[in-house]
Amino acid sequence: MDKGVNLIIETIKKGGEIRIFGDYDQDGIASVMTLLDGFLYFYDNLSYDIPHRVAEGYGMSDGMVEKAIDDEVSLIITCDNGITGFDQVDALKKAGIKVIVTDHHEIETSTDGERQTQKLPEADAVINPKRVDSSYPFKDLCGAGVCFKLMQALYQKIDGDFDYLASLLEYVAMGTVCDIVSLTDENRIFVIEGLKRLNYTEKVGIKAVLDEMNWNKKIDEYTLGFIIGPTMNATGRLASAKLAIELLMEEDIDRIYEISKELVSLNNERKKLTEEGLDKCIDIIEKNNYNNDDVIVIYEPTINESICGIVAGRIKEKYYRPTLVLTNSKTENVAKGSGRSIESFDIHKACYEYKDNLSSFGGHKMACGLSIDISKIDDFRQFLNANSNMTESDKQKVINIDTAIAIDKLSLEFAESLNNLKPFGKDFEKPIFADKDVTVENIAMIGKNKNTMRLSLKKNDATINAIKFNAADMAEYLSNKFGKNIIGNKIDIVYYPDINEFRGNRSLQLRLIDIR
């Protein structure tokens, strides 16, 4: 950190250009903005570059490096990437460009006896809380969180404006929630403070996106994770993430709203492509009985490469199986795609055993990305299933319930007290409750696509409304169980007590998680 801060100050004193290398997801966008906005308070010889997801892939591309060398940039700062950019860092250094790597991803390590060593790029400074030799007390910062710590250290050194520094937490909160890092310790502070500021934000680009999506409620972690995040992410999936940066940097109001319309349109297109891809994949699974496999591997050449991971995640949720979705790549006869896993299966380890037959591969226990010769896909599927070692219990989704509370004992005040514990997220999940023998008083499928279930549930003398989104499978389950006469039957429920706000009225509502 000290090396990085000193190098930044040295570059600024010489008037050199600082270029930021970011990533195309929401954390990458938030990271770029944390650095750009942080620097712009006192320095403006800045530029940034972000790779194109499909054309260049993750991390520093050779094209980005060549352009920086041609432009005679003085200093490169990576954010949310760079820890594995060995060749690219070497090329920059050889050209006389200083490099600071800021990243939060895992570092390649090896163990020799009791001694653990790590492979780091030969940058001038490598800032990553996951370094073996790091004494930083919290390891689970996102990319934007690491960038904020760099800005904090810089502002301390130059006696900067700490109120302005705190405004950067609006970006950090977005990156922290959307990258699904642990919502504990320092991250919790980042998100709470960032959300406070976002609700009174002066950042017109953020306001414009929310206006375009008709979001007039309080900004909370849901807003970040399911409204702002996917909309920003859609730029990196279907266009260029530079569009999201342009939105947040632009000062012309008309242009800001023009870009926000484009972002929302891209996200709507992404949703459409996801649903179409999901339907195609489910059709392939059902026709080939892949739902009986331990590991589902699907090849559907028409799916947009950028949504393979989303579709794999949706299929994983539906069948509760590790899932890989592959589509055609730009390279002839090569398929490219993403995998998403369940808690009991290490998808990275499983695919790593087949790595000699893969064109490219990377990831972690719960997710991976890979390229493979199309002719080897069937063999790959057979290999994964033959070596999965999954038991029947591994393939059963388990919902851990915090405690049982009969729904007639609930109150609006109780739901409000739970909401005071927000923000909820990874490692700080919503508490989950359960009740048995609850009577279905009424049921209806509502919403544009008729996939939201609204019920009235009765226990003793109390009747409470409940809701379940994306409930097509649940509706089918109830129809198969009870036929046409669902009303009057009793079910067991897993739920979270929530608050429904409608025209200024607040009432208790159950958010259903599962039924039986």
Secondary structure by P-SEA (a helix, b strand, c coil): caaaaaaaaaaaaabbbbbbbbbccaaaaaaaaaaaaaaacccccccccccccccccccccaaaaaaaaaacccbbbbccccccaaaaaaaaaaabbbbbbbbcccccccccccbbbbbbccccccccccccccccccccccaaaaaaaaaaaaaaaacccaaaaaaaaaaaaaaaaaacccccaaaaaaaaaaaaaaacccaaaaaaaaaaaccccccccccccccaaaaaaaaaacccaaaaaaaaacccaaaaaaaaaaaaaaaaaaaaaaaaaaaaaaaaaaaaccccccbbbbbbccccccaaaaaaaaaaaacccbbbbbcccccccccccccccccccaaaaaaaaacccccccccccccccccccccaaaaaaaaaaacccccccccbbbbbbccccccccccaaaaaaaaaaccccccccccccccccccccccccccccccbbbbbbbcccbbbbbbbcccaaaaaaaaaacccccccccccccbbbbbbbcccbbbbbbbccccc
